[in-house]
Amino acid sequence: MGKNVRVRKLLIGVVSAVAVLVVAAVGVDFGAAIYAEYRLARAIRSEARLTFDPYVGIIGFPFGNQARDRRFKQIEIRANGVDHPIAGKVSYEATLYQVGVPAQSWLINGDTELSVGKVESRIIIDSTHVGRYMGIADLLVEAPPKETNDPTGGTTESGISGNTGLVFTGTPKAAGFDKRVSVSVDLSVVGPDKTTLVFTPTGVLTGAGTADEPVPEDKNDAVLDAFRTALPGQKLPFGIAPTSEGVRGSDVIIEGIAEGVTITLDEFNQS
């Protein structure tokens, strides 16, 4: 009986020691990841001329194996409320997959060139700033009704709607109309450098899910023109060319996806 008790105590001690080592190893790994994220955020802030540290997430466990191999599975970067010379404020997002780091260091410094298997790059303009640019102070932007009502979301993998039939709702005072109306709007990106976002209204909307406000025929063209505009200077992080545009929530988003590129941190902020 006494021998069994001693064996059990020994086993409990061994298991406890192993658990402590595992917890310690996880803690070290977690701490190294946090430090690498902090260093990367500071480097992006400096190189991309930001006034704050962006959010940086190095995804995947264990971090130590990725650092040793100098290849990170996924890195997410987000900077909200960045000053923009035309839109006022924008947010930038980038998701990097299979990020290769030069052999000199497992930390990503300001001058590090990164080889990236795939980049998802986004510029985001909230409806408040779109409305200010349009001159519609109470603007609300929504996805097309067919996508809003679709249980699958009807959106891209990153949650962005299609670019046609968006619902813009607001008071077009410039048209001499003082009631909130809903207008169907299409988005497109044009220009030789594909950096001008064009808003093309196609008709007034009424019924469920809209302001349900009809517009007199003599005011129709003026109301539509109040929602018509072009927003230049929309350069995506890392200079990625746009591949789609739409909305997510009440934000207007331009997204670009590219594979097999080399980037540097100073290219994150293109404004």
PyMOL commands that set and color helices and strands:
alter all, ss='L'
color gray80, all
select helices_A, chain A and resi 2-47+63-69+127-134+145-148+173-175+217-226+237-239+265-267
alter helices_A, ss='H'
color red, helices_A
select strands_A, chain A and resi 55-59+71-84+88-100+114-126+140-142+166-170+181-190+196-205+229-231+244-248+251-263
alter strands_A, ss='S'
color yellow, strands_A
deselect
rebuild
show_as cartoon
